[in-house]
Amino acid sequence: MPTKNCESCFMPLAKDPKKSGSDKYCSYCFSNGKLCYEGDDLKFFQKKSYEGMINHGMNKYSAKFFSWMIRFAPRWKNK
Ligand SMILES: [Zn+2]
């Protein structure tokens, strides 16, 4: 089974603790039928994601790396 990643934050959907109701986005990015952040400011989104990961107990080194990876997600690729 191919690994699918969230098209917004690039987290593997298999790691998503909840179902988002979307096959493109994880539950952090997408809930109640819409994207939680609908803007197009990648820097802002990366900062928010970084803070979210820290709040979920991730260490700073990993959180920095994963928030940097966001730029490769389909949603931001052409920005
Ligand atoms: Zn996501």
PDB file of the backbone (N, CA, C, O) and the ligand in Angstrom, with CONECT records:
HET     ZN  A 101       1
ATOM      1  N   MET A   1       0.852  -1.199   0.000  1.00  0.00           N
ATOM      2  CA  MET A   1       0.000   0.000   0.000  1.00  0.00           C
ATOM      3  C   MET A   1       0.885   1.246   0.000  1.00  0.00           C
ATOM      4  O   MET A   1       1.732   1.405   0.879  1.00  0.00           O
ATOM      5  N   PRO A   2       0.693   2.125  -0.978  1.00  0.00           N
ATOM      6  CA  PRO A   2       1.557   3.318  -1.040  1.00  0.00           C
ATOM      7  C   PRO A   2       1.271   4.262   0.126  1.00  0.00           C
ATOM      8  O   PRO A   2       0.137   4.383   0.588  1.00  0.00           O
ATOM      9  N   THR A   3       2.319   4.921   0.582  1.00  0.00           N
ATOM     10  CA  THR A   3       2.147   5.875   1.665  1.00  0.00           C
ATOM     11  C   THR A   3       1.577   7.161   1.107  1.00  0.00           C
ATOM     12  O   THR A   3       2.131   7.745   0.176  1.00  0.00           O
ATOM     13  N   LYS A   4       0.479   7.595   1.673  1.00  0.00           N
ATOM     14  CA  LYS A   4      -0.101   8.848   1.237  1.00  0.00           C
ATOM     15  C   LYS A   4       0.178   9.912   2.290  1.00  0.00           C
ATOM     16  O   LYS A   4       0.053   9.665   3.489  1.00  0.00           O
ATOM     17  N   ASN A   5       0.553  11.085   1.828  1.00  0.00           N
ATOM     18  CA  ASN A   5       0.834  12.165   2.761  1.00  0.00           C
ATOM     19  C   ASN A   5      -0.217  13.250   2.636  1.00  0.00           C
ATOM     20  O   ASN A   5      -0.790  13.464   1.568  1.00  0.00           O
ATOM     21  N   CYS A   6      -0.455  13.920   3.728  1.00  0.00           N
ATOM     22  CA  CYS A   6      -1.373  15.055   3.716  1.00  0.00           C
ATOM     23  C   CYS A   6      -0.884  16.069   2.681  1.00  0.00           C
ATOM     24  O   CYS A   6       0.303  16.392   2.645  1.00  0.00           O
ATOM     25  N   GLU A   7      -1.784  16.569   1.846  1.00  0.00           N
ATOM     26  CA  GLU A   7      -1.366  17.503   0.793  1.00  0.00           C
ATOM     27  C   GLU A   7      -1.115  18.906   1.322  1.00  0.00           C
ATOM     28  O   GLU A   7      -0.676  19.784   0.579  1.00  0.00           O
ATOM     29  N   SER A   8      -1.390  19.116   2.595  1.00  0.00           N
ATOM     30  CA  SER A   8      -1.177  20.437   3.175  1.00  0.00           C
ATOM     31  C   SER A   8       0.051  20.488   4.088  1.00  0.00           C
ATOM     32  O   SER A   8       0.869  21.401   3.976  1.00  0.00           O
ATOM     33  N   CYS A   9       0.183  19.510   4.991  1.00  0.00           N
ATOM     34  CA  CYS A   9       1.310  19.542   5.934  1.00  0.00           C
ATOM     35  C   CYS A   9       2.323  18.429   5.694  1.00  0.00           C
ATOM     36  O   CYS A   9       3.385  18.403   6.317  1.00  0.00           O
ATOM     37  N   PHE A  10       1.994  17.515   4.793  1.00  0.00           N
ATOM     38  CA  PHE A  10       2.896  16.449   4.372  1.00  0.00           C
ATOM     39  C   PHE A  10       3.091  15.346   5.408  1.00  0.00           C
ATOM     40  O   PHE A  10       3.990  14.517   5.272  1.00  0.00           O
ATOM     41  N   MET A  11       2.266  15.333   6.421  1.00  0.00           N
ATOM     42  CA  MET A  11       2.326  14.240   7.390  1.00  0.00           C
ATOM     43  C   MET A  11       1.746  12.981   6.739  1.00  0.00           C
ATOM     44  O   MET A  11       0.734  13.056   6.041  1.00  0.00           O
ATOM     45  N   PRO A  12       2.388  11.810   6.965  1.00  0.00           N
ATOM     46  CA  PRO A  12       1.799  10.580   6.418  1.00  0.00           C
ATOM     47  C   PRO A  12       0.399  10.366   7.004  1.00  0.00           C
ATOM     48  O   PRO A  12       0.222  10.397   8.222  1.00  0.00           O
ATOM     49  N   LEU A  13      -0.576  10.154   6.149  1.00  0.00           N
ATOM     50  CA  LEU A  13      -1.954  10.010   6.641  1.00  0.00           C
ATOM     51  C   LEU A  13      -2.100   8.791   7.548  1.00  0.00           C
ATOM     52  O   LEU A  13      -3.001   8.741   8.385  1.00  0.00           O
ATOM     53  N   ALA A  14      -1.219   7.814   7.382  1.00  0.00           N
ATOM     54  CA  ALA A  14      -1.259   6.632   8.243  1.00  0.00           C
ATOM     55  C   ALA A  14      -0.966   7.004   9.703  1.00  0.00           C
ATOM     56  O   ALA A  14      -1.365   6.286  10.620  1.00  0.00           O
ATOM     57  N   LYS A  15      -0.266   8.130   9.915  1.00  0.00           N
ATOM     58  CA  LYS A  15       0.092   8.572  11.269  1.00  0.00           C
ATOM     59  C   LYS A  15      -1.000   9.430  11.901  1.00  0.00           C
ATOM     60  O   LYS A  15      -0.915   9.809  13.069  1.00  0.00           O
ATOM     61  N   ASP A  16      -2.016   9.723  11.115  1.00  0.00           N
ATOM     62  CA  ASP A  16      -3.089  10.573  11.620  1.00  0.00           C
ATOM     63  C   ASP A  16      -3.881   9.833  12.700  1.00  0.00           C
ATOM     64  O   ASP A  16      -4.423   8.758  12.446  1.00  0.00           O
ATOM     65  N   PRO A  17      -3.947  10.407  13.906  1.00  0.00           N
ATOM     66  CA  PRO A  17      -4.663   9.721  14.987  1.00  0.00           C
ATOM     67  C   PRO A  17      -6.171   9.676  14.789  1.00  0.00           C
ATOM     68  O   PRO A  17      -6.842   8.805  15.343  1.00  0.00           O
ATOM     69  N   LYS A  18      -6.712  10.606  14.004  1.00  0.00           N
ATOM     70  CA  LYS A  18      -8.152  10.628  13.761  1.00  0.00           C
ATOM     71  C   LYS A  18      -8.423  10.610  12.262  1.00  0.00           C
ATOM     72  O   LYS A  18      -7.521  10.811  11.448  1.00  0.00           O
ATOM     73  N   LYS A  19      -9.669  10.368  11.918  1.00  0.00           N
ATOM     74  CA  LYS A  19     -10.059  10.465  10.510  1.00  0.00           C
ATOM     75  C   LYS A  19     -10.512  11.902  10.250  1.00  0.00           C
ATOM     76  O   LYS A  19     -11.308  12.466  11.001  1.00  0.00           O
ATOM     77  N   SER A  20      -9.985  12.475   9.171  1.00  0.00           N
ATOM     78  CA  SER A  20     -10.322  13.862   8.875  1.00  0.00           C
ATOM     79  C   SER A  20     -11.574  13.957   8.015  1.00  0.00           C
ATOM     80  O   SER A  20     -12.195  15.016   7.925  1.00  0.00           O
ATOM     81  N   GLY A  21     -11.946  12.838   7.378  1.00  0.00           N
ATOM     82  CA  GLY A  21     -13.072  12.865   6.455  1.00  0.00           C
ATOM     83  C   GLY A  21     -12.626  13.256   5.058  1.00  0.00           C
ATOM     84  O   GLY A  21     -13.453  13.432   4.164  1.00  0.00           O
ATOM     85  N   SER A  22     -11.320  13.392   4.868  1.00  0.00           N
ATOM     86  CA  SER A  22     -10.773  13.731   3.563  1.00  0.00           C
ATOM     87  C   SER A  22      -9.711  12.708   3.222  1.00  0.00           C
ATOM     88  O   SER A  22      -9.024  12.208   4.113  1.00  0.00           O
ATOM     89  N   ASP A  23      -9.563  12.386   1.927  1.00  0.00           N
ATOM     90  CA  ASP A  23      -8.475  11.471   1.582  1.00  0.00           C
ATOM     91  C   ASP A  23      -7.232  12.236   1.122  1.00  0.00           C
ATOM     92  O   ASP A  23      -6.254  11.637   0.673  1.00  0.00           O
ATOM     93  N   LYS A  24      -7.282  13.549   1.239  1.00  0.00           N
ATOM     94  CA  LYS A  24      -6.143  14.382   0.858  1.00  0.00           C
ATOM     95  C   LYS A  24      -5.459  15.020   2.061  1.00  0.00           C
ATOM     96  O   LYS A  24      -4.247  15.232   2.063  1.00  0.00           O
ATOM     97  N   TYR A  25      -6.255  15.320   3.080  1.00  0.00           N
ATOM     98  CA  TYR A  25      -5.707  16.070   4.198  1.00  0.00           C
ATOM     99  C   TYR A  25      -5.854  15.331   5.522  1.00  0.00           C
ATOM    100  O   TYR A  25      -6.772  14.531   5.701  1.00  0.00           O
ATOM    101  N   CYS A  26      -4.939  15.608   6.446  1.00  0.00           N
ATOM    102  CA  CYS A  26      -4.996  14.985   7.768  1.00  0.00           C
ATOM    103  C   CYS A  26      -5.989  15.732   8.661  1.00  0.00           C
ATOM    104  O   CYS A  26      -6.516  16.779   8.286  1.00  0.00           O
ATOM    105  N   SER A  27      -6.231  15.179   9.835  1.00  0.00           N
ATOM    106  CA  SER A  27      -7.228  15.773  10.724  1.00  0.00           C
ATOM    107  C   SER A  27      -6.759  17.087  11.343  1.00  0.00           C
ATOM    108  O   SER A  27      -7.576  17.851  11.857  1.00  0.00           O
ATOM    109  N   TYR A  28      -5.439  17.363  11.301  1.00  0.00           N
ATOM    110  CA  TYR A  28      -4.941  18.644  11.829  1.00  0.00           C
ATOM    111  C   TYR A  28      -5.227  19.776  10.840  1.00  0.00           C
ATOM    112  O   TYR A  28      -5.486  20.914  11.233  1.00  0.00           O
ATOM    113  N   CYS A  29      -5.174  19.440   9.558  1.00  0.00           N
ATOM    114  CA  CYS A  29      -5.358  20.458   8.521  1.00  0.00           C
ATOM    115  C   CYS A  29      -6.821  20.611   8.123  1.00  0.00           C
ATOM    116  O   CYS A  29      -7.250  21.678   7.684  1.00  0.00           O
ATOM    117  N   PHE A  30      -7.574  19.534   8.281  1.00  0.00           N
ATOM    118  CA  PHE A  30      -8.914  19.497   7.728  1.00  0.00           C
ATOM    119  C   PHE A  30      -9.879  18.974   8.784  1.00  0.00           C
ATOM    120  O   PHE A  30      -9.740  17.845   9.253  1.00  0.00           O
ATOM    121  N   SER A  31     -10.847  19.789   9.155  1.00  0.00           N
ATOM    122  CA  SER A  31     -11.880  19.281  10.063  1.00  0.00           C
ATOM    123  C   SER A  31     -13.194  19.988   9.797  1.00  0.00           C
ATOM    124  O   SER A  31     -13.220  21.113   9.298  1.00  0.00           O
ATOM    125  N   ASN A  32     -14.273  19.323  10.132  1.00  0.00           N
ATOM    126  CA  ASN A  32     -15.623  19.830   9.872  1.00  0.00           C
ATOM    127  C   ASN A  32     -15.824  20.215   8.411  1.00  0.00           C
ATOM    128  O   ASN A  32     -16.511  21.189   8.103  1.00  0.00           O
ATOM    129  N   GLY A  33     -15.223  19.447   7.524  1.00  0.00           N
ATOM    130  CA  GLY A  33     -15.445  19.645   6.106  1.00  0.00           C
ATOM    131  C   GLY A  33     -14.679  20.786   5.468  1.00  0.00           C
ATOM    132  O   GLY A  33     -14.930  21.132   4.314  1.00  0.00           O
ATOM    133  N   LYS A  34     -13.724  21.390   6.221  1.00  0.00           N
ATOM    134  CA  LYS A  34     -12.913  22.423   5.570  1.00  0.00           C
ATOM    135  C   LYS A  34     -11.507  22.491   6.125  1.00  0.00           C
ATOM    136  O   LYS A  34     -11.216  21.950   7.192  1.00  0.00           O
ATOM    137  N   LEU A  35     -10.634  23.167   5.384  1.00  0.00           N
ATOM    138  CA  LEU A  35      -9.264  23.361   5.834  1.00  0.00           C
ATOM    139  C   LEU A  35      -9.246  24.295   7.043  1.00  0.00           C
ATOM    140  O   LEU A  35      -9.941  25.311   7.057  1.00  0.00           O
ATOM    141  N   CYS A  36      -8.459  23.953   8.046  1.00  0.00           N
ATOM    142  CA  CYS A  36      -8.377  24.796   9.250  1.00  0.00           C
ATOM    143  C   CYS A  36      -7.703  26.128   8.925  1.00  0.00           C
ATOM    144  O   CYS A  36      -8.076  27.171   9.461  1.00  0.00           O
ATOM    145  N   TYR A  37      -6.712  26.077   8.047  1.00  0.00           N
ATOM    146  CA  TYR A  37      -6.065  27.311   7.617  1.00  0.00           C
ATOM    147  C   TYR A  37      -6.255  27.441   6.114  1.00  0.00           C
ATOM    148  O   TYR A  37      -5.714  26.645   5.348  1.00  0.00           O
ATOM    149  N   GLU A  38      -7.018  28.437   5.689  1.00  0.00           N
ATOM    150  CA  GLU A  38      -7.338  28.565   4.265  1.00  0.00           C
ATOM    151  C   GLU A  38      -6.489  29.593   3.539  1.00  0.00           C
ATOM    152  O   GLU A  38      -6.649  29.805   2.337  1.00  0.00           O
ATOM    153  N   GLY A  39      -5.589  30.229   4.270  1.00  0.00           N
ATOM    154  CA  GLY A  39      -4.719  31.222   3.646  1.00  0.00           C
ATOM    155  C   GLY A  39      -3.647  30.569   2.790  1.00  0.00           C
ATOM    156  O   GLY A  39      -3.619  29.346   2.649  1.00  0.00           O
ATOM    157  N   ASP A  40      -2.772  31.376   2.223  1.00  0.00           N
ATOM    158  CA  ASP A  40      -1.718  30.798   1.398  1.00  0.00           C
ATOM    159  C   ASP A  40      -0.329  31.276   1.826  1.00  0.00           C
ATOM    160  O   ASP A  40       0.591  31.363   1.013  1.00  0.00           O
ATOM    161  N   ASP A  41      -0.200  31.582   3.117  1.00  0.00           N
ATOM    162  CA  ASP A  41       1.086  32.028   3.647  1.00  0.00           C
ATOM    163  C   ASP A  41       1.836  30.818   4.209  1.00  0.00           C
ATOM    164  O   ASP A  41       1.574  30.369   5.325  1.00  0.00           O
ATOM    165  N   LEU A  42       2.768  30.307   3.416  1.00  0.00           N
ATOM    166  CA  LEU A  42       3.508  29.102   3.814  1.00  0.00           C
ATOM    167  C   LEU A  42       4.269  29.308   5.122  1.00  0.00           C
ATOM    168  O   LEU A  42       4.249  28.438   5.993  1.00  0.00           O
ATOM    169  N   LYS A  43       4.935  30.446   5.264  1.00  0.00           N
ATOM    170  CA  LYS A  43       5.719  30.727   6.474  1.00  0.00           C
ATOM    171  C   LYS A  43       4.842  30.670   7.728  1.00  0.00           C
ATOM    172  O   LYS A  43       5.216  30.087   8.746  1.00  0.00           O
ATOM    173  N   PHE A  44       3.672  31.290   7.624  1.00  0.00           N
ATOM    174  CA  PHE A  44       2.734  31.300   8.735  1.00  0.00           C
ATOM    175  C   PHE A  44       2.278  29.883   9.066  1.00  0.00           C
ATOM    176  O   PHE A  44       2.233  29.484  10.230  1.00  0.00           O
ATOM    177  N   PHE A  45       1.942  29.133   8.023  1.00  0.00           N
ATOM    178  CA  PHE A  45       1.479  27.763   8.213  1.00  0.00           C
ATOM    179  C   PHE A  45       2.574  26.895   8.838  1.00  0.00           C
ATOM    180  O   PHE A  45       2.291  26.061   9.698  1.00  0.00           O
ATOM    181  N   GLN A  46       3.806  27.089   8.412  1.00  0.00           N
ATOM    182  CA  GLN A  46       4.928  26.330   8.975  1.00  0.00           C
ATOM    183  C   GLN A  46       5.107  26.627  10.456  1.00  0.00           C
ATOM    184  O   GLN A  46       5.367  25.732  11.259  1.00  0.00           O
ATOM    185  N   LYS A  47       4.960  27.916  10.805  1.00  0.00           N
ATOM    186  CA  LYS A  47       5.119  28.328  12.196  1.00  0.00           C
ATOM    187  C   LYS A  47       4.023  27.697  13.060  1.00  0.00           C
ATOM    188  O   LYS A  47       4.287  27.188  14.149  1.00  0.00           O
ATOM    189  N   LYS A  48       2.783  27.742  12.547  1.00  0.00           N
ATOM    190  CA  LYS A  48       1.651  27.142  13.266  1.00  0.00           C
ATOM    191  C   LYS A  48       1.854  25.640  13.443  1.00  0.00           C
ATOM    192  O   LYS A  48       1.598  25.092  14.516  1.00  0.00           O
ATOM    193  N   SER A  49       2.314  24.982  12.385  1.00  0.00           N
ATOM    194  CA  SER A  49       2.532  23.543  12.453  1.00  0.00           C
ATOM    195  C   SER A  49       3.635  23.206  13.453  1.00  0.00           C
ATOM    196  O   SER A  49       3.528  22.250  14.221  1.00  0.00           O
ATOM    197  N   TYR A  50       4.689  24.005  13.426  1.00  0.00           N
ATOM    198  CA  TYR A  50       5.799  23.818  14.359  1.00  0.00           C
ATOM    199  C   TYR A  50       5.293  23.889  15.799  1.00  0.00           C
ATOM    200  O   TYR A  50       5.593  23.023  16.622  1.00  0.00           O
ATOM    201  N   GLU A  51       4.524  24.932  16.085  1.00  0.00           N
ATOM    202  CA  GLU A  51       3.971  25.091  17.436  1.00  0.00           C
ATOM    203  C   GLU A  51       3.064  23.918  17.800  1.00  0.00           C
ATOM    204  O   GLU A  51       3.090  23.433  18.931  1.00  0.00           O
ATOM    205  N   GLY A  52       2.270  23.469  16.844  1.00  0.00           N
ATOM    206  CA  GLY A  52       1.384  22.333  17.078  1.00  0.00           C
ATOM    207  C   GLY A  52       2.155  21.063  17.429  1.00  0.00           C
ATOM    208  O   GLY A  52       1.773  20.309  18.324  1.00  0.00           O
ATOM    209  N   MET A  53       3.242  20.851  16.705  1.00  0.00           N
ATOM    210  CA  MET A  53       4.047  19.644  16.955  1.00  0.00           C
ATOM    211  C   MET A  53       4.713  19.711  18.328  1.00  0.00           C
ATOM    212  O   MET A  53       4.775  18.712  19.044  1.00  0.00           O
ATOM    213  N   ILE A  54       5.209  20.893  18.690  1.00  0.00           N
ATOM    214  CA  ILE A  54       5.805  21.083  20.025  1.00  0.00           C
ATOM    215  C   ILE A  54       4.745  20.801  21.097  1.00  0.00           C
ATOM    216  O   ILE A  54       5.016  20.139  22.099  1.00  0.00           O
ATOM    217  N   ASN A  55       3.541  21.314  20.865  1.00  0.00           N
ATOM    218  CA  ASN A  55       2.450  21.092  21.815  1.00  0.00           C
ATOM    219  C   ASN A  55       2.072  19.620  21.935  1.00  0.00           C
ATOM    220  O   ASN A  55       1.560  19.185  22.966  1.00  0.00           O
ATOM    221  N   HIS A  56       2.325  18.860  20.879  1.00  0.00           N
ATOM    222  CA  HIS A  56       2.028  17.433  20.934  1.00  0.00           C
ATOM    223  C   HIS A  56       3.206  16.630  21.473  1.00  0.00           C
ATOM    224  O   HIS A  56       3.202  15.400  21.420  1.00  0.00           O
ATOM    225  N   GLY A  57       4.205  17.322  21.986  1.00  0.00           N
ATOM    226  CA  GLY A  57       5.307  16.645  22.654  1.00  0.00           C
ATOM    227  C   GLY A  57       6.460  16.236  21.756  1.00  0.00           C
ATOM    228  O   GLY A  57       7.334  15.479  22.178  1.00  0.00           O
ATOM    229  N   MET A  58       6.475  16.726  20.517  1.00  0.00           N
ATOM    230  CA  MET A  58       7.589  16.398  19.639  1.00  0.00           C
ATOM    231  C   MET A  58       8.809  17.234  20.035  1.00  0.00           C
ATOM    232  O   MET A  58       8.677  18.372  20.485  1.00  0.00           O
ATOM    233  N   ASN A  59       9.998  16.648  19.860  1.00  0.00           N
ATOM    234  CA  ASN A  59      11.184  17.446  20.195  1.00  0.00           C
ATOM    235  C   ASN A  59      11.437  18.512  19.127  1.00  0.00           C
ATOM    236  O   ASN A  59      10.980  18.391  17.990  1.00  0.00           O
ATOM    237  N   LYS A  60      12.173  19.556  19.514  1.00  0.00           N
ATOM    238  CA  LYS A  60      12.346  20.726  18.650  1.00  0.00           C
ATOM    239  C   LYS A  60      13.044  20.398  17.348  1.00  0.00           C
ATOM    240  O   LYS A  60      12.731  20.973  16.305  1.00  0.00           O
ATOM    241  N   TYR A  61      13.990  19.476  17.406  1.00  0.00           N
ATOM    242  CA  TYR A  61      14.749  19.127  16.212  1.00  0.00           C
ATOM    243  C   TYR A  61      13.826  18.502  15.158  1.00  0.00           C
ATOM    244  O   TYR A  61      13.857  18.896  13.993  1.00  0.00           O
ATOM    245  N   SER A  62      13.002  17.525  15.573  1.00  0.00           N
ATOM    246  CA  SER A  62      12.071  16.887  14.647  1.00  0.00           C
ATOM    247  C   SER A  62      11.019  17.874  14.159  1.00  0.00           C
ATOM    248  O   SER A  62      10.680  17.892  12.976  1.00  0.00           O
ATOM    249  N   ALA A  63      10.505  18.690  15.066  1.00  0.00           N
ATOM    250  CA  ALA A  63       9.471  19.658  14.693  1.00  0.00           C
ATOM    251  C   ALA A  63       9.994  20.631  13.641  1.00  0.00           C
ATOM    252  O   ALA A  63       9.266  20.986  12.713  1.00  0.00           O
ATOM    253  N   LYS A  64      11.236  21.062  13.772  1.00  0.00           N
ATOM    254  CA  LYS A  64      11.858  21.953  12.781  1.00  0.00           C
ATOM    255  C   LYS A  64      11.950  21.260  11.430  1.00  0.00           C
ATOM    256  O   LYS A  64      11.637  21.837  10.389  1.00  0.00           O
ATOM    257  N   PHE A  65      12.385  20.011  11.477  1.00  0.00           N
ATOM    258  CA  PHE A  65      12.540  19.252  10.243  1.00  0.00           C
ATOM    259  C   PHE A  65      11.187  19.064   9.548  1.00  0.00           C
ATOM    260  O   PHE A  65      11.065  19.316   8.349  1.00  0.00           O
ATOM    261  N   PHE A  66      10.174  18.624  10.296  1.00  0.00           N
ATOM    262  CA  PHE A  66       8.874  18.368   9.673  1.00  0.00           C
ATOM    263  C   PHE A  66       8.204  19.655   9.184  1.00  0.00           C
ATOM    264  O   PHE A  66       7.505  19.643   8.172  1.00  0.00           O
ATOM    265  N   SER A  67       8.413  20.752   9.891  1.00  0.00           N
ATOM    266  CA  SER A  67       7.804  21.994   9.415  1.00  0.00           C
ATOM    267  C   SER A  67       8.533  22.500   8.164  1.00  0.00           C
ATOM    268  O   SER A  67       7.936  23.154   7.308  1.00  0.00           O
ATOM    269  N   TRP A  68       9.822  22.191   8.072  1.00  0.00           N
ATOM    270  CA  TRP A  68      10.568  22.538   6.854  1.00  0.00           C
ATOM    271  C   TRP A  68      10.065  21.709   5.658  1.00  0.00           C
ATOM    272  O   TRP A  68       9.971  22.214   4.540  1.00  0.00           O
ATOM    273  N   MET A  69       9.746  20.445   5.910  1.00  0.00           N
ATOM    274  CA  MET A  69       9.247  19.537   4.868  1.00  0.00           C
ATOM    275  C   MET A  69       7.934  20.001   4.238  1.00  0.00           C
ATOM    276  O   MET A  69       7.622  19.631   3.106  1.00  0.00           O
ATOM    277  N   ILE A  70       7.179  20.796   4.954  1.00  0.00           N
ATOM    278  CA  ILE A  70       5.858  21.237   4.478  1.00  0.00           C
ATOM    279  C   ILE A  70       5.933  21.888   3.098  1.00  0.00           C
ATOM    280  O   ILE A  70       4.997  21.792   2.304  1.00  0.00           O
ATOM    281  N   ARG A  71       7.056  22.552   2.822  1.00  0.00           N
ATOM    282  CA  ARG A  71       7.196  23.238   1.525  1.00  0.00           C
ATOM    283  C   ARG A  71       7.080  22.276   0.338  1.00  0.00           C
ATOM    284  O   ARG A  71       6.812  22.712  -0.782  1.00  0.00           O
ATOM    285  N   PHE A  72       7.278  20.969   0.571  1.00  0.00           N
ATOM    286  CA  PHE A  72       7.201  19.998  -0.511  1.00  0.00           C
ATOM    287  C   PHE A  72       5.804  19.404  -0.682  1.00  0.00           C
ATOM    288  O   PHE A  72       5.576  18.618  -1.602  1.00  0.00           O
ATOM    289  N   ALA A  73       4.884  19.764   0.179  1.00  0.00           N
ATOM    290  CA  ALA A  73       3.512  19.255   0.068  1.00  0.00           C
ATOM    291  C   ALA A  73       2.849  19.871  -1.162  1.00  0.00           C
ATOM    292  O   ALA A  73       3.126  21.018  -1.513  1.00  0.00           O
ATOM    293  N   PRO A  74       1.970  19.104  -1.817  1.00  0.00           N
ATOM    294  CA  PRO A  74       1.338  19.583  -3.063  1.00  0.00           C
ATOM    295  C   PRO A  74       0.681  20.957  -2.930  1.00  0.00           C
ATOM    296  O   PRO A  74       0.698  21.749  -3.873  1.00  0.00           O
ATOM    297  N   ARG A  75       0.115  21.234  -1.781  1.00  0.00           N
ATOM    298  CA  ARG A  75      -0.579  22.503  -1.597  1.00  0.00           C
ATOM    299  C   ARG A  75       0.349  23.716  -1.761  1.00  0.00           C
ATOM    300  O   ARG A  75      -0.096  24.783  -2.182  1.00  0.00           O
ATOM    301  N   TRP A  76       1.621  23.555  -1.432  1.00  0.00           N
ATOM    302  CA  TRP A  76       2.541  24.697  -1.394  1.00  0.00           C
ATOM    303  C   TRP A  76       3.586  24.660  -2.503  1.00  0.00           C
ATOM    304  O   TRP A  76       4.357  25.606  -2.668  1.00  0.00           O
ATOM    305  N   LYS A  77       3.609  23.581  -3.254  1.00  0.00           N
ATOM    306  CA  LYS A  77       4.674  23.364  -4.226  1.00  0.00           C
ATOM    307  C   LYS A  77       4.838  24.501  -5.227  1.00  0.00           C
ATOM    308  O   LYS A  77       5.956  24.839  -5.616  1.00  0.00           O
ATOM    309  N   ASN A  78       3.737  25.079  -5.636  1.00  0.00           N
ATOM    310  CA  ASN A  78       3.826  26.126  -6.671  1.00  0.00           C
ATOM    311  C   ASN A  78       3.818  27.536  -6.106  1.00  0.00           C
ATOM    312  O   ASN A  78       3.643  28.510  -6.838  1.00  0.00           O
ATOM    313  N   LYS A  79       4.010  27.636  -4.793  1.00  0.00           N
ATOM    314  CA  LYS A  79       4.021  28.980  -4.188  1.00  0.00           C
ATOM    315  C   LYS A  79       5.396  29.614  -4.377  1.00  0.00           C
ATOM    316  O   LYS A  79       5.619  30.744  -3.943  1.00  0.00           O
TER     317      LYS A  79
HETATM  318 ZN    ZN A 101      -2.097  17.912   7.335  1.00  0.00          ZN2+
END
